[in-house]
Amino acid sequence: MKGLLNECLPQAQYSAISSTVTLSDDIFKNIKQGMEDEGLWNEELEQKLFFASQIQLSYL
């Protein structure tokens, strides 16, 4: 998960596309929820998710 979110950070190539696809994906959302439920989602992942969400492209 850390590696996937690293690809969504501003310094990564194609990060806006990566963050848009990843953060809107139902499988990603389910895995994130499972990690939260098991106490595996930590502050580092939350910070990466925050930065990725800042560059996520908007679409209708």
Backbone as numpy.savetxt, mean C-alpha at the origin, in Angstrom:
# Nx Ny Nz CAx CAy CAz Cx Cy Cz
4.89 -7.99 2.08 4.06 -6.80 2.08 4.94 -5.55 2.08
6.03 -5.60 2.85 6.92 -4.45 2.91 7.50 -4.14 1.52
7.91 -5.18 0.81 8.46 -4.98 -0.53 7.43 -4.41 -1.49
6.22 -4.89 -1.40 5.15 -4.38 -2.26 4.90 -2.90 -1.98
4.82 -2.54 -0.71 4.59 -1.14 -0.38 5.79 -0.27 -0.74
7.00 -0.82 -0.69 8.17 -0.05 -1.11 8.05 0.38 -2.57
7.44 -0.46 -3.39 7.24 -0.12 -4.81 6.20 0.98 -5.00
5.47 1.28 -3.95 4.43 2.31 -4.01 4.88 3.63 -3.42
6.12 3.71 -2.97 6.63 4.94 -2.36 7.13 5.90 -3.43
7.10 7.19 -3.13 7.43 8.20 -4.14 8.77 8.01 -4.84
9.78 7.47 -4.17 11.09 7.32 -4.79 11.17 6.13 -5.76
10.17 5.26 -5.77 10.17 4.11 -6.67 9.69 4.51 -8.06
10.24 3.84 -9.05 9.83 4.09 -10.43 8.38 3.64 -10.59
7.58 4.41 -11.27 6.16 4.12 -11.51 5.35 4.01 -10.22
5.75 4.73 -9.19 5.12 4.60 -7.89 3.65 5.00 -7.87
3.27 6.01 -8.64 1.87 6.42 -8.67 0.98 5.32 -9.23
1.45 4.68 -10.28 0.69 3.56 -10.86 0.66 2.39 -9.88
1.81 2.07 -9.31 1.90 0.95 -8.36 0.98 1.17 -7.16
0.99 2.37 -6.62 0.14 2.63 -5.46 -1.34 2.60 -5.83
-1.68 3.11 -6.99 -3.08 3.10 -7.43 -3.59 1.68 -7.58
-2.83 0.86 -8.26 -3.25 -0.53 -8.50 -3.28 -1.31 -7.19
-2.23 -1.18 -6.39 -2.14 -1.95 -5.15 -3.22 -1.55 -4.15
-3.36 -0.28 -3.89 -4.28 0.16 -2.85 -5.74 -0.01 -3.22
-6.04 -0.18 -4.49 -7.42 -0.40 -4.90 -7.75 -1.88 -5.09
-6.75 -2.74 -4.91 -6.92 -4.18 -5.14 -7.59 -4.86 -3.94
-8.64 -5.63 -4.22 -9.37 -6.33 -3.15 -8.51 -7.36 -2.42
-7.62 -8.02 -3.13 -6.75 -9.01 -2.49 -5.81 -8.31 -1.50
-5.24 -7.18 -1.91 -4.40 -6.41 -0.99 -5.20 -6.03 0.26
-6.40 -5.54 0.07 -7.23 -5.13 1.20 -7.51 -6.30 2.13
-7.78 -7.47 1.57 -8.04 -8.66 2.39 -6.80 -9.10 3.17
-5.65 -9.06 2.52 -4.40 -9.43 3.20 -4.09 -8.44 4.31
-4.26 -7.16 4.02 -4.03 -6.14 5.04 -4.94 -6.37 6.24
-6.20 -6.64 5.99 -7.15 -6.88 7.07 -6.74 -8.11 7.89
-6.32 -9.17 7.20 -5.86 -10.37 7.89 -4.64 -10.10 8.76
-3.72 -9.31 8.24 -2.53 -8.95 9.02 -2.91 -8.12 10.24
-3.85 -7.21 10.06 -4.33 -6.42 11.20 -4.98 -7.32 12.25
-5.80 -8.24 11.78 -6.49 -9.15 12.70 -5.52 -10.00 13.51
-4.39 -10.36 12.89 -3.39 -11.21 13.55 -2.32 -10.39 14.28
-2.44 -9.07 14.25 -1.48 -8.22 14.93 -0.15 -8.10 14.20
-0.16 -8.37 12.89 1.07 -8.34 12.10 1.27 -7.01 11.36
0.23 -6.20 11.32 0.33 -4.90 10.64 0.94 -3.92 11.63
2.11 -3.42 11.33 2.82 -2.57 12.29 2.92 -1.12 11.81
3.58 -0.30 12.62 3.69 1.13 12.33 4.48 1.38 11.04
5.51 0.58 10.78 6.30 0.75 9.55 5.43 0.55 8.32
4.61 -0.49 8.33 3.71 -0.74 7.20 2.67 0.36 7.09
2.18 0.84 8.22 1.19 1.92 8.21 1.77 3.19 7.62
3.01 3.49 7.93 3.66 4.68 7.37 3.84 4.54 5.86
4.27 3.36 5.42 4.44 3.13 3.98 3.08 3.26 3.27
2.04 2.73 3.88 0.70 2.84 3.31 0.27 4.30 3.23
0.56 5.08 4.26 0.21 6.50 4.26 0.89 7.22 3.09
2.21 7.03 2.94 2.93 7.72 1.86 2.44 7.24 0.49
2.14 5.96 0.36 1.63 5.44 -0.91 0.27 6.06 -1.23
-0.55 6.22 -0.22 -1.89 6.78 -0.45 -1.84 8.24 -0.87
-0.75 8.93 -0.53 -0.60 10.33 -0.90 -0.36 10.53 -2.39
0.18 9.50 -3.06 0.46 9.64 -4.50 -0.46 8.79 -5.35
-1.40 8.11 -4.71 -2.36 7.30 -5.45 -3.16 8.19 -6.39
-3.31 7.74 -7.63 -4.07 8.49 -8.63 -5.56 8.36 -8.37
-6.29 9.41 -8.61 -7.74 9.39 -8.48 -8.36 9.00 -9.79
-9.37 8.20 -9.71 -10.12 7.83 -10.92 -11.55 7.56 -10.53
-12.44 7.63 -11.48 -13.87 7.45 -11.22 -14.27 6.02 -11.29
